[in-house]
Amino acid sequence: MAAYLLKRLLLLGPVLLGLSAMVFALVSLVPGDPALALLGPYATPERVAELHRELGLDGPLPLRYATWLGNVLHGELGRSYSLNRPVLDTVLERLGPTLLLAGTALVLATLLGLVAGAVSAVHRQRWPDRVLTLLSLTGLSTPAFWLALLLVSVLAVQARFFPVSGMSSSHGPRAGGVLDLLHHLALPALSLAFIAAGIIARVTRTAMLEVLGQGYIRNARARGIPEDQLFYRHAFRNAVVSVIPVIGLQAGFVLGGAVYIETVFQWPGLGRMLVDAILARDLLLVQGGVLVVATSYVLINLCTDLLQRALDPRAQA
């Protein structure tokens, strides 16, 4: 395990370097001039050129990337054009709400997916399996933003069970507490979790059926081990190991999906910040936010691989 961890950490450097180059190149292709966005459409060419020099936008792209990368290696992501504050401070301030939303959605998706997949496998070809399969396929084919708008329309606007937007309220019986936060978190987390839960459920069902077909399960059944113990203590525990990489991939999905879900619900996280930064042509803020999200995705996959190797002796062979 130690040798594998060292190997992965050595590979992490080139991956992050290539990731930073890709992020910088893609963000640089975003149409629009940050100087014109700051100065307005009636700015003079002289003032635009002067602001280009002040912002460091007048040099060639490779030189700008080298300067930006050097600052990143020193923990400096630059200064936001539109907010006039350090990018790192802004990103860290918005990272907490995004991690809360993505983490809640991932936990919800994992619990729903594992339970649905296990029940579906146990009741194969019977009505629980058919119902859960239909729900899983519906989740796989439903865009998260469409589901978010549907939930807002039905549960927030018409039924008024949940708030339409925001992270908390300053009035009402739940003001300032955990219940208030959960009340606002329910719809965006469910919107993100639905698709991921469908994927996890399908993979769990397949893994469970594969484990249930193994010889040691048949031997255990022949020895008279109760079916519930056989399913949930032996088959389910071994099937979960195969699902762990999929859960890691869904962690990246919910983290990336927070961009449009936060926009729909006006959630004050990285996703909403990135949309506002793109509209303002704030390149440094976009680069910093995307770099943090992408780096988080890489680290999540690394942790997922390590967890699977720790739980599955076959992966260490």
N, C-alpha and C positions, 0 to 999 in steps of 0.2 A: 504493500500500500504506500509506503514512504517513497519508493522509487517511482511509482506511478504518479504520486502527487508532485514530486520534483519535476518529472517530465512534463506534466501539464502546466506547471507554473513557468517552466522555460518556454513553452509554446505560447503562453499567454501574452508575452511581450510582443512578438511579431503580429499576433492577432489584433491586439489593441492598437498597434502602430498602423496596420492596414485599415483598421476601423476608423481611426482618426483621419487618415487621408481620404477615405471614402466620404466621411461626414463633411469634411471641409470642402471637397470637390462638389458634392451634391448641393450643399447650402449655397456655394458660390454661383451655382447655376440658377438659383431662384431669381425670376425676373424682377426688375425694379432697382432703383438706385437708392441706397440708404440716405445719401445726402439730400436728394430731392424729397424723400419722405419726411425728413426733418425740417427742411427749409420751405417746403411747399412748392407748388407748380410755377410760381412767379419768381423764383430765385434766379439771380444773374449767373451766367457761366463762371464768372470770376469767383463768386462766393461758393459755388458748387465745387470748383477746383480747390479752393482753400480748405473747404471742409473735408474733401477727399484726402488731402495731406494730413489734416489733423486726426482723421480716423484711421490713417494707414491704408487707405484703399487705392492709392495711386501707384503702388508698386506692382511688379509682375506676380502672378498667382503662386509660383513656387516659393518666392521670397516671402510672401505673406503667410504661406503655410508654415514655412520654417520658423518664422517669428512667432506665430500662434502656437506651434508645437512646443517651442522652447518655453513659452509662458505656461503652457499646460503642465509641462514636466516640473515646473516650479510651483504648481498649485495655483496659478493665476489664469483665469479664463477670460480676462479682459473686462471692459466696462461697457455696460449696456448703453446703446445710443439713445434709446427712447426713454429709459427709466433713469439714466444718469447715476447708476449705482453699480457696484461690482457684480458681474454675472454670477460668480460663485455664491455670493450671499443670496441672490434672487433664486438660484436653482435649489440651494439647500432649504430655503424657506418654503418652496413649493413641493419639495420632494416628500416631505412628511405626509401631506394629504393624499398624494398619489400612491405612496406605499400603503397607506391605510386602506384606500379604496381597492387597489390591486390585491393586497393581502387578504382582505375580507372576501373578495370575489373568488380568489383561488381556494381558500378554505371551504367556502360554500360549494364551489364546483367540485372539489375533491370529495367532500362528504356525499353530495348528491350522486356524483358519478360512480363512486365505489359501491354505494348501497344499491343503486339502480342496476348496475352491471352484475353484481353478485345475485340479486334477487332474480334478474332476468335469466341468468345461467342456471340457477337452481330450478326454476320453473320453465325450462326450455320447452318451446312449442305449445305452451299453454297460455291462457289469457293474460296473466301478469307479464309474461315475456313479450307478447304482442303489444300490449299497452305501453310498456316501457321502451320497446323498440321504436314505436311510433313517436313517443316523446323525444327520444334521443335523436332520431332522424330529423324531427322538427327543429330541435336545437341546432343541429349541424347546418341546416339550410336557412336559418333565420339570421339576417344581418343584425348585429348588435345595436346599431343606431336606430333601426326600424323598431326593434323591440323596445328600446328606450323611449321612443316617441309614443309607442302604443301604451306603455305602462304609465307614462305621464298623462296621456289623454284619459285613460280609464280610471286609474287609481289615484291620480293627483288632482286633475281638473274636474272630472265628473263625480267620483266618489269622495274625493277630498280626504282620503285616508292618509296620504303622505304629502309632504311639501313638494312643490314643483321644482325648486332649485335651491342651491346654497348648501353650506356645510352645517350651519347651526342657525338658530333663531334667538333673538334677544327678548322674546316674550313668550307667554304661555306656561303651562305647568312643567314642561320639560326644559325650560330655559337653562342653558349653561351646564347641563349634566350629561351623563353617559346616555340616558334615554333619548335626549334631544339629538345627540350625534347619531345614534342608531336609527332614529326616525328619519333623518336626512340621508343616511347611508344605504338604506334598504333598497330603494329603486335602482340607483346606479350600480350597486354591487350585484343585484340580481340580473341586470341587463348584461353585465360583463360575464357573469358566471354561467348563463344558460348555455351558450355555445360550448364553452370549455367542459361543462358537465356532460353534454351529449357525447363529446369525443372520449372523455374518460370512461363513460358508461359502456360505450361500444368496445373499447380496448379491454376493459375489465371483464366483460362478458366473454370475449374471445379467450382471454388468459384463463378464466375460470373453467371454461369448457375444455381447454387443453389440459389443465391440471387434473380435472375430474376423469380424464381418459387415461391417466397414467396408471402403471401397474401397482404402485404402492397404495393408491386409493382403492383399487379393487381388492387388494389384500386386506386393507383395513376394514372394508365393508364386509368381507368374508369372515373376519374375526369378530364381527358383531358390534363394532363401534357405532354408536347412535348417529343417525344421519345429520342432525344439526351440528354435532361436534365434528363430524367428518367434513362437512361443508365449510364451516366458519372457523374452525381451529386449525385445520390442515390445508384444505384447498385454498381458502381465501388468503391465508398468510403467505403461501407460496406464489399466488397469482399477483399479489400486490407488488412484489419485487419487479415483475415485468411491466407494471404500470408506472413505476416511478419516473422513467425517462419521459413518458408522455405528460405526466404532471409537470415536470420541469419545462417542457415545451409550452404548455398552457400558461405557465407563469410568465413567459415572455409574451404570449398572446394578450393576456389581461393587462400587462404593463404597457404594451403598445396600443391596445384598444382603449386605454384611458384617455387618449388624445381626443377622440370624438365623443366619448361618453361624458367627459368633463365639460366639453363644450355644450352638450345638450342640457346637462343639469347645472351648468355654471359652478362646477366644483373647482375650488381654488387650488388646483394642482399643476403639475408640469405640463399636462396636455393642454389645458386652457392657456397657460403661459406661452407655449409654443405657437398656438394659433394666433394669439395677440402679437407675438414677436414677428411672425411671418407677415402679418398684415402691416406691421410697422416697418418691415424690411430691416429688422434689427438682427443682422447676421451673426454677431458675436453671441447674442442671447440664444438664437436658434442653434448654433453650433454647440454651445455649452450644454443646453438641454438635451439635444439629441445624443451627444457624447455620453452623458450621464445615463440616459435610458439604455443605450446600446451596451455600455460597459456593465450595467446591472444585469442585462440579459446574458452576457457572456459569463459573468460570475455565477449566476443562477444555474446555468448549464453545467459549470464546473462542479458546483456543490451537488447537483443532481447525480452526476457521474460518480462522484466520490461516495455518495450515499448508497447508490446501487451496488458498487463494488464492496462496500462494507456489509451489506445485507445478503448479497448473493455470492457464495463461494465460487460458483462457476465463472463469474466475471473476473476472478483473480487468477484464473488458470493461464 
